[in-house]
Amino acid sequence: MLVTFRDRLLAVQVDGKALPGTNKGGQLSYPTGYQAIALTPGIHSISYCHVTRSGLATGVKLCNFSIKDYNFEPNARYMVGEELSARHGRIGNTTTETVSVGTNITRLR
């Protein structure tokens, strides 16, 4: 059986202030946030959560990611993305896994 996962980045804060109706979720709940936001031109910081959900309602949430002091230009659109990489290995009889998360921002136009 193939289980499809959906990844989303949800903005929860801009310039240190919570966006309306957002939260980082709790132990049993997922965060709420925005996948798209409009910002005035200038320097802004954005905090966001990464949410992965499957068709079986299982998933993972990771918060406290951020883009800090980025200069958003007038009449431009941007996309924030993540670069996830995982490494698997063994130490004796123990399987290890290391996950690295990086953030990138791309100007679309």
C-alpha positions as CSV (number, residue, x, y, z in Angstrom):
1,M,0.0,0.0,0.0
2,L,1.4,3.4,-1.0
3,V,0.8,6.2,1.5
4,T,1.1,9.8,0.1
5,F,2.5,12.5,2.4
6,R,1.9,16.2,1.9
7,D,4.4,18.8,3.1
8,R,3.4,22.4,4.0
9,L,5.2,25.4,5.3
10,L,2.9,27.5,7.4
11,A,3.9,31.1,8.3
12,V,3.0,31.8,12.0
13,Q,4.8,35.1,12.7
14,V,6.0,38.2,10.9
15,D,8.5,40.5,12.5
16,G,8.0,38.8,15.9
17,K,4.2,39.2,15.9
18,A,1.8,36.3,15.6
19,L,-0.4,36.3,12.4
20,P,-4.1,36.3,13.1
21,G,-5.6,32.9,13.9
22,T,-2.2,31.1,14.0
23,N,-0.7,28.8,16.6
24,K,2.2,26.3,16.7
25,G,-0.1,23.5,17.8
26,G,0.2,21.3,20.9
27,Q,1.2,17.8,21.8
28,L,-1.8,16.3,20.0
29,S,-2.6,19.1,17.5
30,Y,-1.1,20.5,14.3
31,P,-0.1,24.1,13.8
32,T,-2.3,26.6,12.0
33,G,-0.8,29.2,9.7
34,Y,-0.7,30.7,6.3
35,Q,0.8,29.2,3.1
36,A,0.8,32.6,1.4
37,I,1.1,36.1,2.9
38,A,1.4,39.6,1.5
39,L,4.1,41.8,2.9
40,T,5.0,45.5,2.4
41,P,8.3,46.0,0.7
42,G,11.3,46.2,3.1
43,I,13.1,44.1,5.6
44,H,11.0,41.4,7.3
45,S,11.5,38.2,9.4
46,I,9.1,35.3,9.0
47,S,8.7,32.4,11.5
48,Y,7.1,29.2,10.2
49,C,6.3,25.6,10.9
50,H,6.9,22.6,8.6
51,V,4.0,20.1,8.6
52,T,3.9,16.7,7.0
53,R,0.6,14.8,6.9
54,S,-0.3,11.5,5.3
55,G,-3.6,10.2,3.9
56,L,-3.8,8.1,7.2
57,A,-3.7,11.3,9.3
58,T,-0.3,10.6,10.6
59,G,2.5,13.1,10.3
60,V,5.2,15.3,11.9
61,K,5.3,19.0,12.8
62,L,8.4,21.0,13.3
63,C,8.3,24.7,14.2
64,N,10.7,27.6,15.0
65,F,12.1,27.9,11.5
66,S,12.7,31.4,10.3
67,I,13.9,33.7,7.5
68,K,15.6,36.6,9.3
69,D,15.9,40.2,8.1
70,Y,15.2,39.5,4.4
71,N,14.8,42.5,2.1
72,F,11.5,42.0,0.1
73,E,11.6,44.2,-3.0
74,P,8.5,46.0,-4.4
75,N,6.4,44.2,-7.0
76,A,8.2,40.9,-6.5
77,R,7.0,37.5,-5.4
78,Y,9.0,35.1,-3.3
79,M,8.8,31.4,-2.3
80,V,10.2,30.0,0.9
81,G,11.4,26.4,0.7
82,E,13.2,23.8,2.7
83,E,15.9,21.5,1.9
84,L,15.7,18.3,3.9
85,S,18.4,15.6,3.8
86,A,18.7,12.5,5.8
87,R,21.6,10.2,6.4
88,H,21.4,6.6,7.7
89,G,24.1,4.7,9.3
90,R,25.0,2.1,11.9
91,I,27.1,2.2,15.1
92,G,27.5,-1.3,16.2
93,N,23.9,-2.8,16.5
94,T,22.3,0.7,16.6
95,T,20.8,2.3,13.5
96,T,21.4,6.0,13.3
97,E,19.6,8.7,11.3
98,T,20.6,12.4,11.0
99,V,18.3,14.9,9.4
100,S,19.4,18.3,8.3
101,V,17.0,21.1,7.5
102,G,17.9,24.2,5.5
103,T,15.8,27.1,4.4
104,N,16.0,28.9,1.1
105,I,14.1,31.8,-0.4
106,T,13.6,32.3,-4.1
107,R,12.5,35.4,-6.0
108,L,9.9,34.4,-8.5
109,R,9.6,37.7,-10.4
